[in-house]
């Protein structure tokens, strides 16, 4: 029987326990990008509702929004936003009664200084509290030569490992663009990772500490018309089998991440779960769900968003235009979309958090 964990932010050995439970149980956790307390709270509420653990993550641009658009869009604002996000989740997660993985999303070469500063801030937090600020950071150098990608990842993993943290790396390129990282102009062959590259990463990084691997198998950020995205999960299978054979390891030794999960074919999602995927990113679909929830409410209460008091009946509309009313509609719609994600990823009812 899988051991139970204390609810709250997990890291170190507890994070590894959570990952192994996912892989042994054939399920994965949604990794949801958030931009403020409304979306962060909606994710935790959805996880608690579904009795699932979850991954909360923030991008560099999302961190800046978390700090507030009233601050100039600067390096410092993006660091402050990421710290604020993490501290909020540290405070609240245990009260939702779930295990939460805290993660920063795509950081390409130009954003490595951001990761370095968060590691420095994380060190101060670790010395003060005995736990890291984040569970893991993503180091996305997939657009760079593989030797540079892996050597930089190794350097950062050494720093992270000293704080019981992990890193996530990417091999191959996820198509599309997300918060200024990536491009739609990518050679098709780069969307598919080579198993030998994954093996090279394992042999360099595994002796240093824990890493998860976003191995591209045709993934694309965003939602596209049917047929546009050609997912090939067998690439994950081939990568796992090469590592098993080369090093005599048990089945599915890599801890794999599925990027570009929004809009993906459900059969391909299920197939990927069988190849050691424990994490699937979702952003575009939850963004749309939140927006639609708000939009539908505004449309249904259009007069209240034009007049404080009805021009004909003198009815006051304060309860209708109160931000708590329409923001909650966004949260509820986001939660409904996440209900679907927990079901698709088979994580519902499988939280490791002690009740």
C-alpha positions in Angstrom: 0.0 0.0 0.0 1.3 3.4 -1.0 2.3 5.5 2.0 0.1 8.6 2.8 1.6 12.0 2.9 0.9 15.2 4.9 -1.3 17.6 2.9 0.4 20.6 1.6 3.3 21.3 -0.7 5.4 18.2 -1.4 9.1 18.1 -2.1 12.1 15.8 -1.9 11.3 12.2 -1.0 7.6 12.9 -0.7 7.6 14.2 -4.3 9.3 11.0 -5.5 6.7 9.0 -3.6 3.9 10.9 -5.3 5.5 10.4 -8.8 5.9 6.6 -8.2 2.3 6.3 -7.0 1.2 7.9 -10.3 3.3 5.6 -12.4 2.4 2.5 -10.4 -1.3 3.4 -10.5 -1.3 4.3 -14.2 -2.5 7.9 -13.7 -1.1 11.4 -14.0 -1.6 14.8 -12.3 -2.8 17.9 -14.2 -0.2 20.6 -14.1 -2.2 23.8 -14.3 -0.7 27.2 -15.1 -2.1 30.0 -12.9 -1.8 33.8 -12.9 -3.4 34.9 -9.6 -5.1 33.7 -6.4 -8.4 33.1 -8.3 -7.0 30.6 -10.6 -4.7 29.1 -8.0 -7.6 28.6 -5.5 -9.8 27.2 -8.3 -7.2 24.5 -9.0 -6.9 23.5 -5.3 -10.6 23.5 -4.9 -11.0 21.3 -8.0 -8.3 18.9 -6.7 -10.0 18.7 -3.3 -13.4 18.1 -4.9 -11.9 15.2 -7.0 -9.8 13.9 -4.1 -6.7 14.2 -6.3 -3.3 15.7 -5.9 -2.3 18.4 -8.3 0.6 20.4 -9.8 0.3 24.2 -9.7 2.7 26.0 -11.9 3.5 29.6 -13.0 5.3 30.9 -16.1 7.6 33.9 -16.1 4.8 36.0 -17.6 2.3 34.6 -15.1 4.6 35.5 -12.3 4.7 39.1 -13.5 0.9 39.2 -13.6 0.8 37.7 -10.1 2.9 40.6 -8.9 0.5 43.1 -10.4 0.4 45.0 -13.7 0.8 48.2 -11.7 4.4 47.2 -11.3 6.7 47.8 -14.3 7.3 44.6 -16.2 10.8 43.9 -14.8 13.0 41.0 -13.7 12.3 41.9 -10.1 8.6 41.9 -10.6 8.7 38.4 -12.1 10.8 37.2 -9.2 8.4 38.8 -6.6 5.4 37.4 -8.4 6.8 33.9 -8.4 7.6 34.2 -4.6 4.1 35.5 -3.9 2.5 32.7 -5.8 4.6 30.1 -3.9 3.9 31.6 -0.5 0.2 31.7 -1.1 0.1 28.0 -2.0 2.3 27.0 0.9 -0.1 28.8 3.2 -3.3 27.4 1.7 -2.6 23.9 0.2 -2.8 22.0 3.5 -6.2 23.5 4.3 -7.5 22.1 1.0 -6.4 18.7 2.2 -4.4 17.7 -0.9 -0.8 17.3 -1.9 0.4 20.0 -4.2 3.5 20.1 -6.4 4.8 23.7 -6.9 6.6 24.2 -10.2 7.8 27.0 -12.5 7.0 26.4 -16.2 9.1 27.0 -19.4 12.3 28.9 -18.7 14.4 29.1 -21.9 17.9 30.4 -22.2 17.0 34.1 -21.6 15.1 33.2 -18.5 17.8 31.1 -16.7 18.7 34.2 -14.6 15.1 34.1 -13.3 15.5 30.5 -12.3 18.8 31.2 -10.7 17.3 34.0 -8.6 14.4 31.8 -7.5 16.9 29.2 -6.5 18.7 31.8 -4.4 15.4 32.9 -2.9 14.5 29.3 -2.4 17.8 28.7 -0.5 16.9 31.5 2.0 13.4 30.0 2.4 14.9 26.6 2.9 17.3 27.9 5.6 14.4 29.6 7.4 11.7 26.8 7.1 13.5 23.6 6.4 11.7 23.2 3.1 12.2 24.6 -0.4 10.1 27.4 -1.9 9.3 25.3 -5.0 9.2 21.6 -5.6 10.8 21.9 -9.0 11.8 24.4 -11.7 11.7 23.8 -15.4 14.9 24.4 -17.4 13.8 24.5 -21.0 16.9 24.7 -23.2 15.4 22.4 -25.8 16.0 25.0 -28.5 19.8 25.0 -27.7 22.4 22.3 -28.7 21.9 19.2 -26.5 25.3 19.4 -24.9 24.6 23.0 -23.7 21.1 22.0 -22.6 22.3 19.1 -20.5 25.4 20.8 -19.0 23.3 23.8 -17.9 20.6 21.5 -16.6 23.3 19.6 -14.6 24.6 22.8 -13.1 21.2 24.0 -12.0 20.3 20.5 -10.7 23.3 20.5 -8.4 22.0 23.7 -6.8 18.4 22.5 -6.6 19.3 19.1 -5.2 21.0 20.6 -2.2 17.5 22.0 -1.3 15.7 18.7 -1.9 14.4 20.1 -5.2 14.0 18.6 -8.6 14.2 20.1 -12.1 12.3 19.4 -15.3 14.1 19.4 -18.6 12.9 19.3 -22.2 14.4 17.4 -25.1 12.9 18.0 -28.5 10.7 21.1 -28.8 7.1 21.6 -27.9 5.4 23.5 -30.8 3.5 26.7 -30.5 4.1 29.6 -28.2 3.4 30.1 -24.5 4.0 33.3 -22.7 6.8 34.4 -25.1 8.5 31.0 -25.0 8.5 29.0 -28.2 7.4 29.5 -31.8 5.1 28.2 -34.5 8.0 28.1 -36.9 9.7 24.8 -35.9 11.0 22.0 -38.1 8.7 19.0 -37.8 11.5 16.6 -36.9 12.3 18.7 -33.7 8.9 17.9 -32.4 10.0 14.3 -31.8 12.7 13.5 -29.3 15.3 10.8 -30.0 15.5 8.0 -27.3 19.3 8.3 -27.5 19.1 11.9 -26.3 17.0 10.8 -23.4 19.6 8.2 -22.5 22.3 10.9 -22.6 20.3 13.1 -20.2 19.8 10.2 -17.8 23.4 9.3 -17.7 24.5 12.8 -16.9 21.7 14.0 -14.6 20.6 11.0 -12.6 23.8 10.7 -10.6 23.3 14.4 -9.5 19.7 14.3 -8.4 16.1 13.9 -9.5 14.9 15.3 -12.8 11.7 14.8 -14.8 11.7 14.8 -18.6 9.5 16.5 -21.0 10.3 14.4 -24.1 8.5 15.8 -27.1 6.3 13.4 -29.1 4.6 15.9 -31.4 3.3 18.1 -28.5 2.0 21.6 -29.4 0.9 24.4 -27.0 -2.6 25.6 -27.6 -5.6 24.1 -29.3 -5.6 23.3 -33.1 -8.1 21.8 -35.5 -8.3 18.0 -35.6 -5.4 16.5 -37.6 -3.0 19.4 -37.1 -1.2 17.8 -34.1 0.3 14.4 -34.7 1.1 12.9 -31.3 3.3 9.8 -31.3 3.4 8.4 -27.8 5.4 5.4 -29.0 8.5 7.6 -28.8 8.0 7.6 -25.0 7.8 3.8 -25.1 10.9 3.5 -27.1 12.8 5.9 -24.8 11.8 3.9 -21.7 12.8 0.6 -23.3 16.2 1.8 -24.3 17.0 3.0 -20.8 15.6 -0.2 -19.3 17.8 -2.3 -21.6 20.9 -0.2 -21.3 21.0 0.0 -17.5 18.9 -3.0 -16.4 16.2 -0.9 -14.8 12.6 -1.6 -14.0 9.8 -0.7 -16.3 9.3 3.0 -17.2 12.3 4.5 -15.3 12.0 8.0 -16.7 9.5 10.3 -14.9 7.9 11.8 -18.0 5.9 15.0 -18.6 3.3 15.6 -21.3 3.4 19.2 -22.5 0.7 20.8 -24.6 -2.0 18.8 -23.1 -4.9 21.1 -24.0 -7.0 19.7 -26.8 -5.1 16.5 -27.0 -6.8 13.3 -28.2 -8.0 11.3 -25.2 -6.8 8.0 -26.6 -3.3 9.4 -27.0 -3.4 10.7 -23.4 -4.4 7.3 -22.1 -1.6 5.7 -24.2 1.0 8.1 -22.8 0.0 7.2 -19.2 1.1 3.7 -19.9 4.6 4.9 -20.7 5.5 6.6 -17.5 3.8 10.0 -17.9 3.0 11.4 -14.4 2.3 15.0 -15.3 0.3 16.7 -18.1 0.3 20.4 -18.6 -3.0 22.2 -19.2 -3.3 25.9 -19.7 -5.2 26.9 -22.9 -8.3 24.9 -22.0 -8.5 26.2 -18.4 -7.9 29.8 -19.7 -10.8 29.4 -22.1 -13.1 27.8 -19.4 -12.5 30.7 -17.0 -13.1 33.3 -19.7 -16.3 31.6 -20.9 -17.6 31.4 -17.3 -17.1 35.1 -16.9 -18.4 35.9 -20.4 -21.6 33.9 -20.0 -22.3 35.7 -16.7 -21.7 39.1 -18.2 -23.9 38.4 -21.2 -26.7 37.2 -18.9 -26.4 40.3 -16.7 -25.5 42.8 -19.4 -27.5 45.7 -18.0 -25.6 45.4 -14.6 -22.3 46.0 -16.4 -23.6 49.2 -18.0 -25.6 50.7 -15.1 -25.3 50.6 -11.4 -29.0 51.2 -11.1 -31.5 50.0 -13.8 -32.5 53.1 -15.8 -36.1 52.0 -16.0 -36.9 50.2 -12.8 -34.3 51.8 -10.5 -33.2 48.3 -9.4 -29.7 48.4 -7.9 -27.3 45.9 -9.5 -24.5 45.9 -6.9 -24.8 42.1 -6.3 -24.5 41.4 -10.0 -21.4 43.5 -10.8 -19.6 42.7 -7.6 -16.3 41.2 -8.8 -16.8 38.3 -6.4 -19.9 37.3 -8.4 -18.3 37.2 -11.8 -14.9 36.0 -10.8 -16.5 33.1 -9.0 -18.3 32.2 -12.2 -14.8 31.9 -13.8 -13.5 29.8 -11.0 -16.6 27.5 -11.2 -16.1 27.0 -15.0 -12.4 26.3 -14.5 -13.2 23.7 -11.9 -15.7 22.0 -14.2 -13.0 21.8 -16.9 -10.6 20.4 -14.4 -13.2 17.8 -13.3 -12.7 16.5 -16.9 -8.9 16.6 -16.7 -8.8 14.6 -13.4 -11.1 12.0 -15.0 -9.0 11.8 -18.2 -5.8 11.4 -16.3 -7.4 8.9 -13.9 -6.2 10.7 -10.8 -9.6 11.3 -9.2 -10.0 9.6 -5.9 -6.2 8.8 -5.6 -4.9 11.6 -3.4 -2.0 10.5 -1.1 -2.9 13.2 1.4 -3.8 12.0 4.9 -7.4 12.8 5.6 
